[in-house]
Amino acid sequence: MADLDATVFAELSDDAAAIWSRPSVFATTVAAMFDRVEQAGSIGGMSMIDLADVVRISVAEAEIRRPGQPPRSGDVFVVGGVQAVVHGEPWRDAQQNGRDWLCPVSR
């Protein structure tokens, strides 16, 4: 199932050979795509919904490429020649039953 998930994800992604790296630790290739998602939050006790720029990668493929090392703040993705740095902690996409990591990024 993990191989099938990674294959389907690669077909839908912007760049099937995106680079995921953790500086001075590792660099590997994964299927990845830029996305914009709604993110709930609050300021001063007021609930709000904000749009977040994210890099989306398959949980299954991430586990194949870097077992036990999920994406985290400070990781770098290069998708279609565009570099993006993860800021904040990635989360699993509940709308996809947790099958994708959503990594908040700055380009």
Secondary structure, 3 states (H helix, E strand, C coil): CHHHHHHHHHHHCCEEEEEEEECCCEEEEEEEEEEEEEEEEEECCEEEEEEEEEEEEEHHHHHHHCCCCCCCCCCEEEECCEEEEECCCCEECHHHCCCEEEEEEEC
